[in-house]
Amino acid sequence: MNNNGNDTQNTQHAFLVAWGSFAEQLGLPEKIQAIPLKQKCYRHTPQGKVLEFLVSNLAGSKHLQEISLAAHPLDKDQAVAEAWGQAGWADYSGVSRTLSGLSWEDVRQIVRVLDQVSQPYIDAELKELRAQGKRVRLDGDLTGLPVSNTSRTYPNAAFGHMNDEIRLGYQAAVVSMESLTYGRLWLSGTHHPGDTVSCTQAEGLLLAAEVRTGLRPRRRTELLRQRIAAFEQQMESTRKRRETQEHKLTQTRQRLLEAEQQQQDRQQEVAEWELVYQEHRRKERPTSHLAQVRKRLQAAEKRLVSRQKAWREAQTRLDKTKAHWQEQTSLCASLYQRLSRFEQENASNPDPVDAEFRLDAGFGTYPNVALLIEMGYEVYTKPYGQQVVTALRQKVDQQTHWVRVGANAELVAWGDMELKNSLYPLDVALERFHTGKTIKHSALFHYGDDPVTEDLPAWFQRYNGRQTIEAGIKESKQVFYLHHIKVRSEPAIFLQECFVLFAANFIRWASHWLAQPAQADGNALDISSLGIKRQVLVGAHVSAQIVRVSDGKLLKFSEHSAFAGKVLKLPRGRQVHPPRHFFEVFHRFLSNRH
């Protein structure tokens, strides 16, 4: 720390210093510095520049150039560099070169470090949920990351639906978990080309979440066995139809051969009689024998055309049935593989978790819904497409009793409804929203133990609780500017996505850590009153004086900052642990009394 007669230092990025202290307690800079990156090191290490990129994301930088070209450049703030265990920061151009040189394996190593740092917090939240008998609630979504439609420098970018438009770019598949302590925690993020669609990602989202949590519900293998048994009956029907069509094709082929032979015989007969008439110079008349032979040839040719058509139609029907049979065979094999996997997972899962998964309509295809049910989740989603909404609207009339569930929303519901293309009965609700002079309709799907049809307002609120992930996606773009892709290398683009998700979690953890020390000073800054947006867009860019004290450091915010007159204590040397909840502390208090 630079001394100017006393043990103080100035910074223009106060919260970045505070977060650096928290990161030091987690060992994050040390862990990133230990990653072997095969790049040349001049003044700054490649690991240090990766860390600088993380810090720039924590600062909510829109563009990489802001590291050096902002009003208060990050690379000129020595206090921030030292807080993050660095001798100094590199120019943005050096950060850019390092990011461009990262391989996929380099990025995977960095992400593994982020996961190692994050896992204790995720595990603690899961433990707390289960200790209180609460369900693990997961939300999944796919969010677009568009680039310029005319760009040719983003590798593997593709055109797809993004924000109700067709845009060039990428898609990020993300899963979040509701947290008792932090409100929301990101569990996973997966990078995809822009033409990836939601309905292909449901299973991938869940599997990624299960890997991260280490938990899964009991697979509903009994339902899957019933599904396979019913499907095999369908296959038996297809097999019989194929055999019938094969026999029919054989008959049709035989009749075609007979018609071809008959047509050839008639042609030969006409040729012979034409020769006879020529030799005897006989004139062909309408009722002559030659004319009669020609009519028989014409009839044979028509018969041949008809039987060729019948043969082609029989062949087409058989080809379709064979293709259908192959699809069924493939699907049946995959279902048996799924059953085998699920049975093994159940056998190795003595303590299954009660878990819920909420998805929007883009994921709500019938195969996806069936898969989520078989995987053991309580499922809340909306149907894919408008066919269900159209069918449900035909079931209501003016006498239908609608239940008000919101300011402008009403619901009517049916329990255990058997839909035409659904493999399992579902709880189904029709929603209508009054928007001015118009009424809009949509539908809800549910499967599980919750008696949703008995409390429609609760069902409505439960599903719309997935706005937590929508708020998270909004935060990632409006606070951390995820949609401003700062690099052109695809591994580095994925790293930016991971850094943004990690940053959102990291700041929540840091907020609790900073709020824990008792503040004797009445001017102490109340971190708990500051949202993530204000911490990033304001706190990470305010000026402060860093003062070393006996048990740590103090941030004294300058008179010209948004937190003028306030102080923030940064404890030093205290091991960082996920917070213990009240019930655990109280339990230990009672135990100590006895």
N, C-alpha and C positions, 0 to 999 in steps of 0.2 A: 504494500500500500504506500502511495506517495505521501510523504510527510511535508507539511508546510508549517513547521513549528508545533504542530499537534498531530494527533493520529487521525486524520480525516482525509476524505477523497470525494470528489464530485462526480456525478453521473447525470446524464440526460435520459437515462432509461431505468428508472428506479426499480420497477417491478422485475425487470430482467435480472437485476442484481439479486433481488429477493429469491427469484426462481432458481438462480444459479446456486444460492446457498442450499436450497432444498435439493437440487440435483446433486450437489456434492454429498449431502447426507445419504442419498440413494446410491451413490457410487456411479452415477450415470456417465459423467465425463471420463472417469477412469476406465469404465467398461468399453466405451466407444474408442478411446485411445488405444485399447489393447487389441482392437480388430486389425488383422493383417491385411492392409490394402496395398496392392502392388502398383504403387505410383511413386514417382520421384518426389523427394522432399527437399525443398530449397529453404526458404525462411519459415514457412508454415507447413505443418504436417497435413496430409490428406484427411486424416481423422479429425484434426482441428477444424478443417474447412467443412467437413460433414456436420460437425457440431455447430459451427457457425450458421449453416443452413437451417438446422433445427431451431436455433435461437431466433433467426429472422422470421421463421414461421410463428414462433411464440409471440413475436412483436407484431404479427398481423401485416407483414409486408405484402404489398400488392405485386411488386416486381423485384427481381433479384438485384437490380441496380440500386435499389434503395439502401442496400448495405453500405454503399459508398457515396450515393448521390442525394440522400435525403437531407432535410434541413439540419438534422443532427445525426450524422452518419454513425451507424453501428460500429464500423471498423475503426472509428476514432475514439470509441469509448473504452478506455483502458480498464475502468472499473468493472464493466460487464465481462470483459475477457478474463480478468482475474477471478471474478466470481464463478466462472465456468471452467476454471483450472487451466487457462491459456495465457501464454505470455503476451499475446496480442492477436488481433483478427486480420485476416487477409482481405485484399481488395476483392470486390464482387467478381471481377474477371477471373481471378484465381479460383474462387469458389465454383464458378461456372465450369472451368476446365476440369476441375476435380470431379464434379457431378457427371460431366459428359463421359469421363473415363471409367465410371463405375460399371462393373459387370453385374449380371443378375445374381451371381453368387455373392459379390460384395454387398449388394443391397439386402439379400436374404440374411447375411450375417448381422448387418445393422438392425434389421427388423427383429431378429432373434434377441438382440440385446434389449430392444424396447419391450419385447414380450416378457423377458426375464424381470425387468424392472416393474412391469405392470402386474404380473401374475399375483403377487401377494395381496394387492388391493382387490383384485377380482375375486380371489379365493376368500378373502375376509368378508366381502359382501355376500357371496354365495352361502358361506357358513352362517351368516347372520339371518339371511332369509329362511334357511332351513331350520335354524334354531327357533325362530318365531312361527314356524309352521306355515310360512308364506310360499306362494308359488313363484318359481323363477319365470319372469315374464320377458320374452324376447320379441324384438321388432326387427323386421328385415325390409330392405328397400334397395332400389337401383337408382343411382343418380347420374345424370349426364354431365360430362366435362367437355363442353364444346371448344373448338378452336376455329380460326377463320376458315370458312368454306373453300377458300381459294388456296389455302396453305398446302404445300407439298413437302414440308420438312418435319412433320410429326410422324414418326414411324408407326405403322399398323393402325393409324387412325382410320375410322370408317364412318360412313353416314348412317345415322340412326335417329330415333325419336328422342329429343331432348327439349324439355320445357315447351311441349306442344308444337315443336317445330322439327323439321328434318335438318340436322346439323352434322357437321364433321367433328369427330372427336373421340372420346373414350367414355366408358361407363365404369362406375365404381359400385360394386355390390357390397353393402354394409349391413352389419348386425349390431344392434345396441341392446343393452340390458337395463331394466329399471332397477335403480339402486336406492336403498333406504337412506344412505348417507349422502350420496352425491347427486341423486335425481336420475342421472343417466350416465352410463359408461359404455364406451365403444368397445366391442369385443373383437371384431374382425373387419377387414376391408380387402376386397379382391379386385384386381385390375382387369378390365376387359376392353375389347374394341367397341367402337361406338354403335355397331349394328347388333350388339347383344340385346336380347329382349328379356323382360322380366320372367316370362313363363318358363324359361329354360334354367332359371337360377335358384328355384326354391330349395331343392335338395342340397345344392352347394352351400347356400347360406346356412342351413341347419348344421351340416357336417362341420363347417368352419367354426360355428359357435360351440358345438360339442367338443371339438378339439381344444378350444380355448378354455372352456369351463371345466372340462374333464368330467362332465355330468351328462346323463341322458335319461329320459323316462323309460319305463318298461315298454318294449315293443309289443304291439297288439298282434302277436303271431296267430292268435285264434281267428281273427278277422282275415288275415292273409291266407290262412289255410282254407277258410270258407270261400274266399275269392278264387283261389286256385281251383278248388273243386268245381265251382260254378263255371269257371272258364274252360276247364277240361270238357265239360258237357257241351259247351259251345264248339270246342274243337272237334268233338265227336260228330256233331251235326255237320260241321264243315267237311270232315273226312268222308262221311256218307255222301254228301252232296258232290264231292270230288269224284268218288267212285262212280256215282250215277252219271255224272257228266263224262267221265272217261269212257264208260260203256256206250253212252249216247254218241260220243265222238267216233267210236269204233264203228257203230252202225251207220253213222252219217258218212264216214269215209268209205265204207263198203258200198253204200248206195251211190256215192259219187263215182267210184270205180266202175260200177255197173253202167252208170249213165255215160261215162267216157267211152266204154267199150261199145255201147249201143250207138252212140253218135258216130264212132269210127265205122261200125258195121253199116249204118245208114249212108255214110259218105261213100263207102265202097260200093254199095248197092246202086246209088245214084250214078256213080262213075261207070259201072258196068252197063246200065240201061241206056246211058247217054251214048256209049259206044255202039250198042245194038241199034239204036235209032239212027245213028250216023251211017252204019253199014247198010241198013235197009232204006235209008233216005225217007224215014218216016217222020211225019210232022207231029210235034208235041202239042197235044190239045189239053184243055182244062180237065177233062175227065179221063185222059189217057193214063196208062200204067206208070209212065215216067213222072207225070204230074203227081200221081198218088205217092210215088216213092219220095219225091221232093217234099211233100207235106209231112211224111213221116220223119224225114231228116230235120225239118224245121221244128217239129215237136220234140225230137231228141235233143236238139240244140237248146231249146227253151228249158227242157228238163235238166240238162247239164248246168245251165246258168243257175237255175233254182237250187240244185243240189250243191253247187259250189258256194252259194250264199249260205245255205244251211250249214255246210261244213265250216265255213269261216266263223259264223255266229257261234257254233258249238265250240270251236277252238278258242274264241275270245272269252266265252263264259268259263271254260276250263282254265284258261290262263289267269283270269281274275281270281278264280277260286284257289288256284295253286299259289298265287301271290298272297292272297289272304291267309292261306294255310301257313306259308312261310312266316308271315308277320306274327301269326298266332303262336307258331312254334318258337320263334325268337322271344316273344313276350313271355310265354310260359317258362322258358328257360331262365329268363331274367327274374321272373317272380320266384322260381325255386331258389335261385341264387340269393335273392333278397331274403327269403324265408330262412335259408341256411345261415346267412349272416346275422339276421335278427335273433335267431335261436342262440347263436354263439354269444351275441352281445347281451342277451338276457341272462345267459348262464354266468357271464363274467361281470354282472351288474347286480350285486346283492342288495344295493341300497339305491334303487331308482329314484329319480327326482320328479316332482310334480312340476311340469313345465308347460308354458303357454307360448304360442307363436302367433303373431299378428302380422298380416300382410295386406297390401292393397289389391285392387281388382286385377292388376297386371299379372299377378301370380296365381289368381283364382281359377285356373283351369281344373276340370274334373280329375285328370291324372295327378296333378299336384295336390289337390285336396285329399285324394285317396292315399297318396304317399305320406303326407303329414299325419293323417289319421293312423296309418299303420306304424309310423315311427313313434306313436304314443303321445303325441302332443294334444293339448286342448287347442283347437283351431278356431281362430277368428279371422275371417277374410270377407271379400266381396266376390261375386261371380265374374268371370271373365266374359266380356261381351254383354249385349243387351237382350239376349234371348230369354233369360230367366225373368228379367224385369217385364218384358212384354207378356210372358205367360202369366205372371202373378197379377198383372193389372187386369187380366181377364177374369180373375177369381174374385175381384172386389166390385161392389156396386154402391149405390147411394145409402144402403142400409148397413154397410160395413162400419164397424166401430173402430175408429183410429185412436191410438193412444198418443197423447202429446209427450214427446221426449226431449224437446228443446224449444228454444224461442220460436223457431219457424219450422220445426221438424215433427213429423208424426210417423208412427209405426203400426203395422199390423203384421202378425206373425203366425207361423204354422210349425208345430213341433214334429220331428221325425218324418219329414216329407220325403217321399221317394220320387226323385226327379228322374227324368228319362235317361239321362246319360251319367248320372251319379252312381258310383259303385256302392255307396253307403247312404242310409237315410240321414238327412241333415235338418237342423233347425234353420228355417228360412224366414226372413223378414222382408217386407216391402216398405221402403222409406219414401216419404214424399216431403218435399221442401217447398215452402211458399216463398217465392222470391218476387216480390212486387205483384204483378198481374199474372205471372206464370207459375206453374207448378212443375218441379223436376222430380223424377223418380230414380231410385237406385235400390239395390237389394243387399242383404247381409246373409252370410253363411256362418254357421257355427256347428262344431262337433265336439262333444265332451260331456263332462259331468255337470257343468254349471246349468242350472234350470233357467236358461235365459228367457224362455217364453213366458215365465211367470213374473218377470220384472223387466219390461221392455225399456224403461228409462236406463236401468243399470246396464242392459245389453248395449244400448246406444252409446252410453258413456264409456263402457269398457272398450268397445272397438275404437272409438274416436280417441281413446287414450294413446293410440299409436301416433298421435301428433307429436309425441315426445321425440320420435326418430325424425319426423319432418322438421321439427324445431332444431334438431341436431344437424341435419343437412343444411338448413338455413344458416345456422351458426358457422358451419364449416366454410360457407361461401361468403357470408357477409362480415364475418369477423376474421377468419383466417384466409380468405380469398382462395379457396381450393380451386375454383374455376379459372383462376389466373395461372395457367400452367407456366412455370418459371424456367423450365428446362426443355430441351428437345430430345434427350435420350430417354428411351422408354423405361429402362430400369430406374432412372432418376425421377421420372414422372411418377412411377409407383412409390418411390421413396417419399416424394412430396405428399402423396395421398396418405401414407402411413404416418408421416410426421404430423400432419394436420389432425388425424384421429388421436394420435398420442398426445398432442398438445392440448386438445380439449379435455382429455382425462387428467393429464399432468397438472394443469392449472387448478382443477377441482381438488386434487389431492393436496397441492401446495396451499390452497386457501385454508384447508382445515389445519394443516401444519402450522401456518402462520398465525392462525386464530387461537392455537392452543396455549401459548405462553401467557401467563398472567401479566397484564399491562398495568403497572403502578401509575404510569403517567396518564393523567386525565386527557391528554391530547393524543392518545393512541388511536391510530387509524383502525376503524372497524372493518376488517376484511370481509366479514360475513355479510355486510350490507352491500358489497360490490358484486355485481354480476360479471360473468365472463367477458362480455362485450366491453364493459367499462374498464376492467382490468387490462385487457389487451390494447384497446384503442386509446385509452387515456393513461392508465397506470404504467404501461410499458414505455411511455414517451414523456413522462414528467421528470423534472429535474429534482435532485435531492443531494444531500450531503451524507456521506457514509461515515459514521463515527464508530470507532472501535471502543467497546466497553469490556468490562471484566468477563462477562458471560456471553459474549457474542458481539453483534453489531447493531447499530441503530441507523435507520434511514430517516433523516430529517428533511421533510419536503420543503422546497424553497418557497419563498413568499410569492413567487410568480407562477406557482404551479396550481393545478386543480385541487391539490390537497394541502394548501398552504397552512402552516402551523401544526400539521399533524406529524406523528412519528410512527415508525413501524419497527418492531424489534425482530431481529434475525438471530435466533438462538444458534449456538455453535456447540458441536461435539455431542449433541443429543441424538441418539439412535432413532431413525424414523421407522415407525410402525403404522400400519393401518389403524385407524381409531377404534377403540373399544367402545361398544355401545353401553348405554346405561344399565341394561339388564345384566350384562356380564360383570361390570364393576360392582353392582349391588350384590350379585351372587357371591363374589369374592369377599365382600364386606361381611356378609352373613357367615360365610365359612370361617373367616378369621375370628369371629366372635365365639364360635364353638371350638 
